[in-house]
């Protein structure tokens, strides 16, 4: 497996987990914790701990995703100028176009000379 494939698989897995963790949370603070018995101070299992875990896991997964993206750029070699793709782009930009023939030097055929009269 190439380095690109490894990073791609890891980034996709972390992104999926990040989406799942974000979707489990409730924008008003309830989320998964509210499904364990409703509101009030008598919940077992610690609703506050569930919310803290989801909050910390969101930040951890987001940080891991950012780190994987940056590391993949360095490991794959996206920042170096030794890439074949960048060399191909450089060679295209340094080529000189062929000299154009002025229009007055081009001989006219009989049809085109009749049209111009």
Biopython code that builds the backbone (N, CA, C, O; Angstrom):
import numpy as np
from Bio.PDB.StructureBuilder import StructureBuilder

atoms = [
    (1, "UNK", "N", (0.843, -1.174, 0.000)),
    (1, "UNK", "CA", (0.000, 0.000, 0.000)),
    (1, "UNK", "C", (0.889, 1.237, 0.000)),
    (1, "UNK", "O", (1.867, 1.300, 0.745)),
    (2, "UNK", "N", (0.561, 2.200, -0.815)),
    (2, "UNK", "CA", (1.383, 3.399, -0.913)),
    (2, "UNK", "C", (1.079, 4.351, 0.248)),
    (2, "UNK", "O", (0.083, 4.201, 0.955)),
    (3, "UNK", "N", (1.952, 5.316, 0.417)),
    (3, "UNK", "CA", (1.780, 6.308, 1.475)),
    (3, "UNK", "C", (0.491, 7.091, 1.262)),
    (3, "UNK", "O", (-0.227, 7.398, 2.213)),
    (4, "UNK", "N", (0.208, 7.406, 0.012)),
    (4, "UNK", "CA", (-1.016, 8.134, -0.314)),
    (4, "UNK", "C", (-2.251, 7.351, 0.132)),
    (4, "UNK", "O", (-3.170, 7.920, 0.721)),
    (5, "UNK", "N", (-2.271, 6.069, -0.142)),
    (5, "UNK", "CA", (-3.429, 5.232, 0.218)),
    (5, "UNK", "C", (-3.606, 5.140, 1.732)),
    (5, "UNK", "O", (-4.727, 5.184, 2.237)),
    (6, "UNK", "N", (-2.498, 5.013, 2.445)),
    (6, "UNK", "CA", (-2.570, 4.922, 3.905)),
    (6, "UNK", "C", (-3.148, 6.206, 4.487)),
    (6, "UNK", "O", (-4.054, 6.161, 5.320)),
    (7, "UNK", "N", (-2.627, 7.349, 4.050)),
    (7, "UNK", "CA", (-3.136, 8.616, 4.553)),
    (7, "UNK", "C", (-4.590, 8.824, 4.146)),
    (7, "UNK", "O", (-5.385, 9.343, 4.931)),
    (8, "UNK", "N", (-4.940, 8.429, 2.939)),
    (8, "UNK", "CA", (-6.313, 8.589, 2.468)),
    (8, "UNK", "C", (-7.280, 7.793, 3.330)),
    (8, "UNK", "O", (-8.331, 8.304, 3.715)),
    (9, "UNK", "N", (-6.937, 6.554, 3.634)),
    (9, "UNK", "CA", (-7.801, 5.706, 4.459)),
    (9, "UNK", "C", (-7.919, 6.291, 5.866)),
    (9, "UNK", "O", (-9.019, 6.352, 6.415)),
    (10, "UNK", "N", (-6.806, 6.720, 6.455)),
    (10, "UNK", "CA", (-6.844, 7.291, 7.796)),
    (10, "UNK", "C", (-7.672, 8.575, 7.840)),
    (10, "UNK", "O", (-8.444, 8.781, 8.777)),
    (11, "UNK", "N", (-7.522, 9.429, 6.846)),
    (11, "UNK", "CA", (-8.279, 10.685, 6.810)),
    (11, "UNK", "C", (-9.775, 10.410, 6.659)),
    (11, "UNK", "O", (-10.591, 11.073, 7.298)),
    (12, "UNK", "N", (-10.138, 9.447, 5.828)),
    (12, "UNK", "CA", (-11.554, 9.119, 5.640)),
    (12, "UNK", "C", (-12.151, 8.550, 6.929)),
    (12, "UNK", "O", (-13.275, 8.898, 7.291)),
    (13, "UNK", "N", (-11.413, 7.683, 7.623)),
    (13, "UNK", "CA", (-11.907, 7.098, 8.874)),
    (13, "UNK", "C", (-12.101, 8.178, 9.940)),
    (13, "UNK", "O", (-13.137, 8.223, 10.604)),
    (14, "UNK", "N", (-11.099, 9.045, 10.098)),
    (14, "UNK", "CA", (-11.192, 10.104, 11.107)),
    (14, "UNK", "C", (-12.321, 11.072, 10.760)),
    (14, "UNK", "O", (-13.044, 11.519, 11.650)),
    (15, "UNK", "N", (-12.482, 11.400, 9.486)),
    (15, "UNK", "CA", (-13.561, 12.307, 9.080)),
    (15, "UNK", "C", (-14.930, 11.679, 9.360)),
    (15, "UNK", "O", (-15.849, 12.366, 9.806)),
    (16, "UNK", "N", (-15.065, 10.384, 9.101)),
    (16, "UNK", "CA", (-16.332, 9.699, 9.386)),
    (16, "UNK", "C", (-16.620, 9.701, 10.879)),
    (16, "UNK", "O", (-17.746, 9.978, 11.293)),
    (17, "UNK", "N", (-15.610, 9.393, 11.691)),
    (17, "UNK", "CA", (-15.802, 9.401, 13.138)),
    (17, "UNK", "C", (-16.153, 10.795, 13.649)),
    (17, "UNK", "O", (-16.966, 10.939, 14.562)),
    (18, "UNK", "N", (-15.547, 11.808, 13.065)),
    (18, "UNK", "CA", (-15.842, 13.181, 13.460)),
    (18, "UNK", "C", (-17.294, 13.541, 13.133)),
    (18, "UNK", "O", (-17.965, 14.195, 13.931)),
    (19, "UNK", "N", (-17.771, 13.122, 11.986)),
    (19, "UNK", "CA", (-19.168, 13.372, 11.614)),
    (19, "UNK", "C", (-20.105, 12.652, 12.581)),
    (19, "UNK", "O", (-21.109, 13.224, 13.005)),
    (20, "UNK", "N", (-19.791, 11.411, 12.934)),
    (20, "UNK", "CA", (-20.639, 10.652, 13.856)),
    (20, "UNK", "C", (-20.683, 11.323, 15.224)),
    (20, "UNK", "O", (-21.756, 11.466, 15.812)),
    (21, "UNK", "N", (-19.528, 11.736, 15.733)),
    (21, "UNK", "CA", (-19.486, 12.374, 17.051)),
    (21, "UNK", "C", (-20.252, 13.696, 17.033)),
    (21, "UNK", "O", (-20.948, 14.013, 17.998)),
    (22, "UNK", "N", (-20.140, 14.454, 15.977)),
    (22, "UNK", "CA", (-20.853, 15.727, 15.893)),
    (22, "UNK", "C", (-22.361, 15.501, 15.771)),
    (22, "UNK", "O", (-23.144, 16.246, 16.358)),
    (23, "UNK", "N", (-22.774, 14.485, 15.019)),
    (23, "UNK", "CA", (-24.195, 14.229, 14.841)),
    (23, "UNK", "C", (-24.847, 13.691, 16.124)),
    (23, "UNK", "O", (-26.046, 13.881, 16.328)),
    (24, "UNK", "N", (-24.079, 13.028, 16.980)),
    (24, "UNK", "CA", (-24.619, 12.502, 18.229)),
    (24, "UNK", "C", (-24.920, 13.643, 19.197)),
    (24, "UNK", "O", (-25.840, 13.546, 20.008)),
    (25, "UNK", "N", (-24.151, 14.715, 19.112)),
    (25, "UNK", "CA", (-24.345, 15.843, 20.018)),
    (25, "UNK", "C", (-25.602, 16.613, 19.656)),
    (25, "UNK", "O", (-26.016, 16.656, 18.498)),
    (26, "UNK", "N", (-26.192, 17.214, 20.663)),
    (26, "UNK", "CA", (-27.351, 18.078, 20.478)),
    (26, "UNK", "C", (-26.846, 19.521, 20.515)),
    (26, "UNK", "O", (-26.047, 19.862, 21.387)),
    (27, "UNK", "N", (-27.290, 20.374, 19.593)),
    (27, "UNK", "CA", (-26.790, 21.744, 19.595)),
    (27, "UNK", "C", (-27.111, 22.514, 20.875)),
    (27, "UNK", "O", (-26.455, 23.513, 21.171)),
    (28, "UNK", "N", (-28.102, 22.068, 21.631)),
    (28, "UNK", "CA", (-28.457, 22.759, 22.870)),
    (28, "UNK", "C", (-27.829, 22.101, 24.087)),
    (28, "UNK", "O", (-28.126, 22.495, 25.214)),
    (29, "UNK", "N", (-26.979, 21.119, 23.893)),
    (29, "UNK", "CA", (-26.287, 20.516, 25.013)),
    (29, "UNK", "C", (-26.868, 19.195, 25.478)),
    (29, "UNK", "O", (-26.300, 18.573, 26.375)),
    (30, "UNK", "N", (-27.973, 18.738, 24.908)),
    (30, "UNK", "CA", (-28.582, 17.482, 25.345)),
    (30, "UNK", "C", (-27.930, 16.298, 24.662)),
    (30, "UNK", "O", (-27.166, 15.559, 25.284)),
    (31, "UNK", "N", (-28.226, 16.115, 23.390)),
    (31, "UNK", "CA", (-27.615, 15.077, 22.571)),
    (31, "UNK", "C", (-27.778, 13.686, 23.133)),
    (31, "UNK", "O", (-28.865, 13.304, 23.566)),
    (32, "UNK", "N", (-26.711, 12.939, 23.125)),
    (32, "UNK", "CA", (-26.709, 11.562, 23.605)),
    (32, "UNK", "C", (-27.047, 11.509, 25.080)),
    (32, "UNK", "O", (-27.686, 10.562, 25.540)),
    (33, "UNK", "N", (-26.630, 12.505, 25.814)),
    (33, "UNK", "CA", (-26.870, 12.501, 27.249)),
    (33, "UNK", "C", (-28.357, 12.589, 27.583)),
    (33, "UNK", "O", (-28.781, 12.028, 28.594)),
    (34, "UNK", "N", (-29.160, 13.269, 26.774)),
    (34, "UNK", "CA", (-30.584, 13.384, 27.060)),
    (34, "UNK", "C", (-31.330, 12.089, 26.758)),
    (34, "UNK", "O", (-32.433, 11.886, 27.267)),
    (35, "UNK", "N", (-30.763, 11.224, 25.956)),
    (35, "UNK", "CA", (-31.433, 9.956, 25.653)),
    (35, "UNK", "C", (-31.230, 8.920, 26.746)),
    (35, "UNK", "O", (-31.796, 7.830, 26.668)),
    (36, "UNK", "N", (-30.434, 9.234, 27.762)),
    (36, "UNK", "CA", (-30.191, 8.305, 28.861)),
    (36, "UNK", "C", (-31.091, 8.567, 30.061)),
    (36, "UNK", "O", (-30.718, 8.234, 31.186)),
    (37, "UNK", "N", (-32.260, 9.151, 29.853)),
    (37, "UNK", "CA", (-33.174, 9.303, 30.966)),
    (37, "UNK", "C", (-33.764, 10.681, 31.119)),
    (37, "UNK", "O", (-34.389, 10.962, 32.142)),
    (38, "UNK", "N", (-33.593, 11.542, 30.158)),
    (38, "UNK", "CA", (-34.232, 12.853, 30.222)),
    (38, "UNK", "C", (-33.449, 13.849, 31.048)),
    (38, "UNK", "O", (-32.286, 13.626, 31.386)),
    (39, "UNK", "N", (-34.110, 14.958, 31.368)),
    (39, "UNK", "CA", (-33.450, 16.026, 32.106)),
    (39, "UNK", "C", (-33.646, 15.862, 33.597)),
    (39, "UNK", "O", (-34.570, 15.181, 34.043)),
    (40, "UNK", "N", (-32.784, 16.483, 34.355)),
    (40, "UNK", "CA", (-32.880, 16.404, 35.811)),
    (40, "UNK", "C", (-31.563, 15.956, 36.402)),
    (40, "UNK", "O", (-30.644, 15.573, 35.679)),
    (41, "UNK", "N", (-31.475, 16.004, 37.706)),
    (41, "UNK", "CA", (-30.222, 15.683, 38.372)),
    (41, "UNK", "C", (-30.111, 14.250, 38.839)),
    (41, "UNK", "O", (-29.171, 13.928, 39.567)),
    (42, "UNK", "N", (-31.042, 13.353, 38.448)),
    (42, "UNK", "CA", (-31.057, 12.002, 38.982)),
    (42, "UNK", "C", (-30.548, 10.952, 37.992)),
    (42, "UNK", "O", (-30.799, 9.763, 38.188)),
    (43, "UNK", "N", (-29.848, 11.352, 36.947)),
    (43, "UNK", "CA", (-29.384, 10.382, 35.958)),
    (43, "UNK", "C", (-28.237, 9.550, 36.526)),
    (43, "UNK", "O", (-27.412, 10.025, 37.306)),
    (44, "UNK", "N", (-28.223, 8.302, 36.106)),
    (44, "UNK", "CA", (-27.102, 7.434, 36.440)),
    (44, "UNK", "C", (-26.121, 7.443, 35.279)),
    (44, "UNK", "O", (-26.524, 7.647, 34.134)),
    (45, "UNK", "N", (-24.878, 7.233, 35.547)),
    (45, "UNK", "CA", (-23.888, 7.163, 34.483)),
    (45, "UNK", "C", (-23.244, 8.496, 34.181)),
    (45, "UNK", "O", (-22.299, 8.554, 33.394)),
    (46, "UNK", "N", (-23.715, 9.544, 34.768)),
    (46, "UNK", "CA", (-23.062, 10.831, 34.626)),
    (46, "UNK", "C", (-23.262, 11.469, 33.270)),
    (46, "UNK", "O", (-22.443, 11.284, 32.370)),
    (47, "UNK", "N", (-24.326, 12.207, 33.112)),
    (47, "UNK", "CA", (-24.625, 12.873, 31.851)),
    (47, "UNK", "C", (-23.557, 13.905, 31.540)),
    (47, "UNK", "O", (-23.175, 14.077, 30.382)),
    (48, "UNK", "N", (-23.079, 14.583, 32.549)),
    (48, "UNK", "CA", (-22.044, 15.597, 32.341)),
    (48, "UNK", "C", (-20.782, 14.948, 31.785)),
    (48, "UNK", "O", (-20.092, 15.539, 30.954)),
    (49, "UNK", "N", (-20.478, 13.730, 32.241)),
    (49, "UNK", "CA", (-19.293, 13.028, 31.733)),
    (49, "UNK", "C", (-19.475, 12.659, 30.267)),
    (49, "UNK", "O", (-18.510, 12.695, 29.503)),
    (50, "UNK", "N", (-20.697, 12.303, 29.856)),
    (50, "UNK", "CA", (-20.957, 11.979, 28.452)),
    (50, "UNK", "C", (-20.763, 13.205, 27.575)),
    (50, "UNK", "O", (-20.164, 13.118, 26.503)),
    (51, "UNK", "N", (-21.268, 14.341, 28.025)),
    (51, "UNK", "CA", (-21.114, 15.580, 27.263)),
    (51, "UNK", "C", (-19.652, 15.979, 27.178)),
    (51, "UNK", "O", (-19.184, 16.403, 26.121)),
    (52, "UNK", "N", (-18.924, 15.844, 28.286)),
    (52, "UNK", "CA", (-17.489, 16.158, 28.276)),
    (52, "UNK", "C", (-16.731, 15.235, 27.328)),
    (52, "UNK", "O", (-15.837, 15.670, 26.602)),
    (53, "UNK", "N", (-17.102, 13.939, 27.343)),
    (53, "UNK", "CA", (-16.434, 12.989, 26.451)),
    (53, "UNK", "C", (-16.676, 13.344, 24.987)),
    (53, "UNK", "O", (-15.749, 13.308, 24.178)),
    (54, "UNK", "N", (-17.912, 13.685, 24.645)),
    (54, "UNK", "CA", (-18.225, 14.043, 23.259)),
    (54, "UNK", "C", (-17.516, 15.329, 22.850)),
    (54, "UNK", "O", (-17.044, 15.452, 21.720)),
    (55, "UNK", "N", (-17.443, 16.282, 23.771)),
    (55, "UNK", "CA", (-16.760, 17.545, 23.472)),
    (55, "UNK", "C", (-15.260, 17.306, 23.267)),
    (55, "UNK", "O", (-14.666, 17.811, 22.315)),
    (56, "UNK", "N", (-14.665, 16.540, 24.162)),
    (56, "UNK", "CA", (-13.220, 16.263, 24.048)),
    (56, "UNK", "C", (-12.913, 15.408, 22.826)),
    (56, "UNK", "O", (-11.892, 15.613, 22.170)),
    (57, "UNK", "N", (-13.778, 14.457, 22.515)),
    (57, "UNK", "CA", (-13.530, 13.614, 21.340)),
    (57, "UNK", "C", (-13.686, 14.416, 20.048)),
    (57, "UNK", "O", (-12.988, 14.150, 19.070)),
    (58, "UNK", "N", (-14.594, 15.394, 20.036)),
    (58, "UNK", "CA", (-14.732, 16.258, 18.855)),
    (58, "UNK", "C", (-13.448, 17.032, 18.617)),
    (58, "UNK", "O", (-12.943, 17.077, 17.496)),
    (59, "UNK", "N", (-12.923, 17.637, 19.664)),
    (59, "UNK", "CA", (-11.681, 18.402, 19.529)),
    (59, "UNK", "C", (-10.501, 17.502, 19.162)),
    (59, "UNK", "O", (-9.657, 17.877, 18.348)),
    (60, "UNK", "N", (-10.449, 16.309, 19.770)),
    (60, "UNK", "CA", (-9.344, 15.385, 19.480)),
    (60, "UNK", "C", (-9.392, 14.908, 18.028)),
    (60, "UNK", "O", (-8.362, 14.868, 17.356)),
    (61, "UNK", "N", (-10.579, 14.547, 17.541)),
    (61, "UNK", "CA", (-10.709, 14.086, 16.160)),
    (61, "UNK", "C", (-10.440, 15.207, 15.160)),
    (61, "UNK", "O", (-9.840, 14.975, 14.111)),
    (62, "UNK", "N", (-10.884, 16.421, 15.482)),
    (62, "UNK", "CA", (-10.624, 17.552, 14.585)),
    (62, "UNK", "C", (-9.125, 17.847, 14.518)),
    (62, "UNK", "O", (-8.588, 18.125, 13.446)),
    (63, "UNK", "N", (-8.459, 17.786, 15.667)),
    (63, "UNK", "CA", (-7.009, 18.005, 15.707)),
    (63, "UNK", "C", (-6.278, 16.902, 14.956)),
    (63, "UNK", "O", (-5.329, 17.171, 14.218)),
    (64, "UNK", "N", (-6.716, 15.661, 15.142)),
    (64, "UNK", "CA", (-6.101, 14.531, 14.446)),
    (64, "UNK", "C", (-6.299, 14.649, 12.935)),
    (64, "UNK", "O", (-5.385, 14.358, 12.163)),
    (65, "UNK", "N", (-7.477, 15.071, 12.516)),
    (65, "UNK", "CA", (-7.746, 15.247, 11.081)),
    (65, "UNK", "C", (-6.832, 16.316, 10.482)),
    (65, "UNK", "O", (-6.264, 16.124, 9.407)),
    (66, "UNK", "N", (-6.698, 17.430, 11.175)),
    (66, "UNK", "CA", (-5.815, 18.497, 10.701)),
    (66, "UNK", "C", (-4.365, 18.024, 10.635)),
    (66, "UNK", "O", (-3.658, 18.310, 9.669)),
    (67, "UNK", "N", (-3.928, 17.304, 11.656)),
    (67, "UNK", "CA", (-2.552, 16.796, 11.670)),
    (67, "UNK", "C", (-2.318, 15.792, 10.540)),
    (67, "UNK", "O", (-1.266, 15.813, 9.901)),
    (68, "UNK", "N", (-3.293, 14.915, 10.291)),
    (68, "UNK", "CA", (-3.150, 13.939, 9.200)),
    (68, "UNK", "C", (-3.074, 14.630, 7.840)),
    (68, "UNK", "O", (-2.308, 14.215, 6.970)),
    (69, "UNK", "N", (-3.856, 15.664, 7.663)),
    (69, "UNK", "CA", (-3.833, 16.379, 6.385)),
    (69, "UNK", "C", (-2.484, 17.057, 6.179)),
    (69, "UNK", "O", (-1.912, 16.996, 5.091)),
    (70, "UNK", "N", (-1.980, 17.703, 7.227)),
    (70, "UNK", "CA", (-0.678, 18.366, 7.108)),
    (70, "UNK", "C", (0.449, 17.355, 6.923)),
    (70, "UNK", "O", (1.347, 17.568, 6.109)),
    (71, "UNK", "N", (0.404, 16.258, 7.674)),
    (71, "UNK", "CA", (1.440, 15.223, 7.530)),
    (71, "UNK", "C", (1.390, 14.556, 6.155)),
    (71, "UNK", "O", (2.427, 14.216, 5.586)),
    (72, "UNK", "N", (0.189, 14.372, 5.633)),
    (72, "UNK", "CA", (0.089, 13.750, 4.310)),
    (72, "UNK", "C", (0.705, 14.646, 3.246)),
    (72, "UNK", "O", (1.304, 14.150, 2.291)),
    (73, "UNK", "N", (0.567, 15.944, 3.398)),
    (73, "UNK", "CA", (1.164, 16.871, 2.443)),
    (73, "UNK", "C", (2.687, 16.779, 2.484)),
    (73, "UNK", "O", (3.341, 16.808, 1.441)),
    (74, "UNK", "N", (3.248, 16.668, 3.674)),
    (74, "UNK", "CA", (4.699, 16.571, 3.817)),
    (74, "UNK", "C", (5.200, 15.200, 3.362)),
    (74, "UNK", "O", (6.194, 15.106, 2.643)),
    (75, "UNK", "N", (4.503, 14.129, 3.786)),
    (75, "UNK", "CA", (4.961, 12.769, 3.491)),
    (75, "UNK", "C", (4.828, 12.426, 2.012)),
    (75, "UNK", "O", (5.687, 11.739, 1.457)),
    (76, "UNK", "N", (3.782, 12.887, 1.379)),
    (76, "UNK", "CA", (3.577, 12.571, -0.034)),
    (76, "UNK", "C", (4.474, 13.433, -0.896)),
    (76, "UNK", "O", (4.768, 13.073, -2.035)),
    (77, "UNK", "N", (4.912, 14.559, -0.375)),
    (77, "UNK", "CA", (5.839, 15.402, -1.126)),
    (77, "UNK", "C", (5.161, 16.521, -1.862)),
    (77, "UNK", "O", (5.681, 16.990, -2.874)),
    (78, "UNK", "N", (4.022, 16.964, -1.392)),
    (78, "UNK", "CA", (3.298, 18.030, -2.055)),
    (78, "UNK", "C", (4.007, 19.369, -1.971)),
    (78, "UNK", "O", (3.759, 20.247, -2.797)),
    (79, "UNK", "N", (4.889, 19.545, -0.984)),
    (79, "UNK", "CA", (5.539, 20.823, -0.820)),
    (79, "UNK", "C", (6.873, 20.941, -1.524)),
    (79, "UNK", "O", (7.427, 22.039, -1.588)),
    (80, "UNK", "N", (7.413, 19.856, -2.056)),
    (80, "UNK", "CA", (8.726, 19.918, -2.688)),
    (80, "UNK", "C", (8.600, 20.229, -4.171)),
    (80, "UNK", "O", (7.562, 19.977, -4.783)),
    (81, "UNK", "N", (9.659, 20.777, -4.740)),
    (81, "UNK", "CA", (9.638, 21.115, -6.167)),
    (81, "UNK", "C", (10.204, 19.978, -7.023)),
    (81, "UNK", "O", (10.423, 20.153, -8.221)),
    (82, "UNK", "N", (10.437, 18.829, -6.418)),
    (82, "UNK", "CA", (10.971, 17.687, -7.156)),
    (82, "UNK", "C", (9.882, 16.815, -7.759)),
    (82, "UNK", "O", (10.174, 15.753, -8.309)),
    (83, "UNK", "N", (8.656, 17.240, -7.666)),
    (83, "UNK", "CA", (7.555, 16.462, -8.238)),
    (83, "UNK", "C", (7.629, 16.443, -9.750)),
    (83, "UNK", "O", (8.045, 17.418, -10.375)),
    (84, "UNK", "N", (7.224, 15.333, -10.330)),
    (84, "UNK", "CA", (7.184, 15.245, -11.784)),
    (84, "UNK", "C", (6.129, 16.198, -12.331)),
    (84, "UNK", "O", (6.304, 16.784, -13.400)),
    (85, "UNK", "N", (5.036, 16.350, -11.594)),
    (85, "UNK", "CA", (3.962, 17.222, -12.069)),
    (85, "UNK", "C", (4.433, 18.672, -12.125)),
    (85, "UNK", "O", (4.163, 19.379, -13.096)),
    (86, "UNK", "N", (5.139, 19.116, -11.082)),
    (86, "UNK", "CA", (5.595, 20.509, -11.095)),
    (86, "UNK", "C", (6.682, 20.712, -12.140)),
    (86, "UNK", "O", (6.778, 21.787, -12.732)),
    (87, "UNK", "N", (7.498, 19.699, -12.371)),
    (87, "UNK", "CA", (8.503, 19.818, -13.432)),
    (87, "UNK", "C", (7.822, 19.914, -14.792)),
    (87, "UNK", "O", (8.269, 20.660, -15.664)),
    (88, "UNK", "N", (6.747, 19.163, -14.971)),
    (88, "UNK", "CA", (6.024, 19.222, -16.235)),
    (88, "UNK", "C", (5.407, 20.598, -16.430)),
    (88, "UNK", "O", (5.403, 21.130, -17.540)),
    (89, "UNK", "N", (4.892, 21.169, -15.366)),
    (89, "UNK", "CA", (4.310, 22.502, -15.475)),
    (89, "UNK", "C", (5.383, 23.544, -15.760)),
    (89, "UNK", "O", (5.151, 24.477, -16.528)),
    (90, "UNK", "N", (6.569, 23.393, -15.143)),
    (90, "UNK", "CA", (7.652, 24.338, -15.381)),
    (90, "UNK", "C", (8.135, 24.270, -16.827)),
    (90, "UNK", "O", (8.410, 25.305, -17.435)),
    (91, "UNK", "N", (8.242, 23.064, -17.382)),
    (91, "UNK", "CA", (8.735, 22.946, -18.751)),
    (91, "UNK", "C", (7.732, 23.517, -19.752)),
    (91, "UNK", "O", (8.124, 24.028, -20.800)),
    (92, "UNK", "N", (6.438, 23.430, -19.431)),
    (92, "UNK", "CA", (5.427, 23.998, -20.331)),
    (92, "UNK", "C", (5.493, 25.516, -20.327)),
    (92, "UNK", "O", (5.289, 26.150, -21.362)),
    (93, "UNK", "N", (5.772, 26.094, -19.183)),
    (93, "UNK", "CA", (5.757, 27.552, -19.103)),
    (93, "UNK", "C", (7.013, 28.177, -19.707)),
    (93, "UNK", "O", (7.010, 29.366, -20.028)),
    (94, "UNK", "N", (8.085, 27.402, -19.868)),
    (94, "UNK", "CA", (9.318, 27.961, -20.416)),
    (94, "UNK", "C", (9.453, 27.735, -21.918)),
    (94, "UNK", "O", (10.409, 28.220, -22.523)),
    (95, "UNK", "N", (8.529, 27.019, -22.526)),
    (95, "UNK", "CA", (8.628, 26.792, -23.965)),
    (95, "UNK", "C", (8.263, 28.061, -24.713)),
    (95, "UNK", "O", (7.384, 28.814, -24.296)),
    (96, "UNK", "N", (8.939, 28.283, -25.807)),
    (96, "UNK", "CA", (8.711, 29.472, -26.626)),
    (96, "UNK", "C", (7.809, 29.076, -27.782)),
    (96, "UNK", "O", (8.076, 28.081, -28.455)),
    (97, "UNK", "N", (6.742, 29.836, -28.026)),
    (97, "UNK", "CA", (5.854, 29.483, -29.138)),
    (97, "UNK", "C", (6.564, 29.687, -30.476)),
    (97, "UNK", "O", (7.494, 30.485, -30.590)),
    (98, "UNK", "N", (6.109, 28.956, -31.467)),
    (98, "UNK", "CA", (6.692, 29.071, -32.806)),
    (98, "UNK", "C", (6.426, 30.461, -33.364)),
    (98, "UNK", "O", (5.403, 31.084, -33.077)),
    (99, "UNK", "N", (7.359, 30.922, -34.156)),
    (99, "UNK", "CA", (7.205, 32.250, -34.758)),
    (99, "UNK", "C", (6.030, 32.233, -35.725)),
    (99, "UNK", "O", (5.883, 31.306, -36.522)),
    (100, "UNK", "N", (5.208, 33.249, -35.651)),
    (100, "UNK", "CA", (4.040, 33.311, -36.515)),
    (100, "UNK", "C", (4.423, 33.981, -37.830)),
    (100, "UNK", "O", (5.228, 34.912, -37.861)),
    (101, "UNK", "N", (3.834, 33.491, -38.903)),
    (101, "UNK", "CA", (4.082, 34.068, -40.225)),
    (101, "UNK", "C", (3.151, 35.260, -40.410)),
    (101, "UNK", "O", (1.944, 35.123, -40.208)),
    (102, "UNK", "N", (3.672, 36.420, -40.788)),
    (102, "UNK", "CA", (2.788, 37.577, -41.004)),
    (102, "UNK", "C", (1.777, 37.280, -42.111)),
    (102, "UNK", "O", (2.064, 36.521, -43.037)),
    (103, "UNK", "N", (0.622, 37.870, -42.011)),
    (103, "UNK", "CA", (-0.457, 37.601, -42.962)),
    (103, "UNK", "C", (-0.105, 38.045, -44.374)),
    (103, "UNK", "O", (-0.577, 37.432, -45.332)),
    (104, "UNK", "N", (0.699, 39.076, -44.540)),
    (104, "UNK", "CA", (1.016, 39.553, -45.888)),
    (104, "UNK", "C", (1.967, 38.613, -46.628)),
    (104, "UNK", "O", (2.067, 38.695, -47.852)),
    (105, "UNK", "N", (2.671, 37.720, -45.918)),
    (105, "UNK", "CA", (3.574, 36.780, -46.570)),
    (105, "UNK", "C", (2.869, 35.516, -47.040)),
    (105, "UNK", "O", (3.450, 34.727, -47.784)),
    (106, "UNK", "N", (1.637, 35.315, -46.620)),
    (106, "UNK", "CA", (0.913, 34.107, -46.994)),
    (106, "UNK", "C", (0.332, 34.310, -48.391)),
    (106, "UNK", "O", (-0.400, 35.273, -48.621)),
    (107, "UNK", "N", (0.656, 33.401, -49.335)),
    (107, "UNK", "CA", (0.106, 33.539, -50.696)),
    (107, "UNK", "C", (-1.395, 33.271, -50.691)),
    (107, "UNK", "O", (-1.875, 32.385, -49.984)),
    (108, "UNK", "N", (-2.108, 34.021, -51.464)),
    (108, "UNK", "CA", (-3.547, 33.865, -51.555)),
    (108, "UNK", "C", (-3.895, 32.951, -52.716)),
    (108, "UNK", "O", (-3.224, 32.966, -53.748)),
    (109, "UNK", "N", (-4.915, 32.177, -52.554)),
    (109, "UNK", "CA", (-5.395, 31.332, -53.644)),
    (109, "UNK", "C", (-6.304, 32.183, -54.522)),
    (109, "UNK", "O", (-6.651, 33.308, -54.160)),
    (110, "UNK", "N", (-6.685, 31.649, -55.664)),
    (110, "UNK", "CA", (-7.508, 32.428, -56.599)),
    (110, "UNK", "C", (-8.879, 32.733, -55.988)),
    (110, "UNK", "O", (-9.404, 33.829, -56.184)),
    (111, "UNK", "N", (-9.471, 31.778, -55.248)),
    (111, "UNK", "CA", (-10.781, 31.986, -54.655)),
    (111, "UNK", "C", (-10.744, 33.092, -53.620)),
    (111, "UNK", "O", (-11.629, 33.947, -53.577)),
    (112, "UNK", "N", (-9.713, 33.068, -52.787)),
    (112, "UNK", "CA", (-9.656, 34.085, -51.723)),
    (112, "UNK", "C", (-9.275, 35.439, -52.262)),
    (112, "UNK", "O", (-9.647, 36.454, -51.675)),
    (113, "UNK", "N", (-8.541, 35.492, -53.367)),
    (113, "UNK", "CA", (-8.199, 36.796, -53.952)),
    (113, "UNK", "C", (-9.413, 37.402, -54.655)),
    (113, "UNK", "O", (-9.543, 38.625, -54.706)),
    (114, "UNK", "N", (-10.308, 36.563, -55.202)),
    (114, "UNK", "CA", (-11.508, 37.066, -55.851)),
    (114, "UNK", "C", (-12.489, 37.603, -54.829)),
    (114, "UNK", "O", (-13.209, 38.566, -55.092)),
    (115, "UNK", "N", (-12.515, 36.964, -53.638)),
    (115, "UNK", "CA", (-13.437, 37.404, -52.585)),
    (115, "UNK", "C", (-13.030, 38.754, -52.021)),
    (115, "UNK", "O", (-13.887, 39.521, -51.583)),
    (116, "UNK", "N", (-11.749, 39.056, -52.022)),
    (116, "UNK", "CA", (-11.284, 40.300, -51.421)),
    (116, "UNK", "C", (-11.487, 41.487, -52.344)),
    (116, "UNK", "O", (-11.408, 42.630, -51.894)),
    (117, "UNK", "N", (-11.750, 41.248, -53.639)),
    (117, "UNK", "CA", (-11.929, 42.359, -54.590)),
    (117, "UNK", "C", (-13.305, 42.897, -54.608)),
    (117, "UNK", "O", (-13.593, 43.830, -55.358)),
]
sb = StructureBuilder()
sb.init_structure("model")
sb.init_model(0)
sb.init_chain("A")
sb.init_seg("    ")
for serial, (resi, resn, name, xyz) in enumerate(atoms, 1):
    if name == "N":
        sb.init_residue(resn, " ", resi, " ")
    sb.init_atom(name, np.array(xyz, "f"), 0.0, 1.0, " ", f" {name:<3s}", serial, name[0])
structure = sb.get_structure()
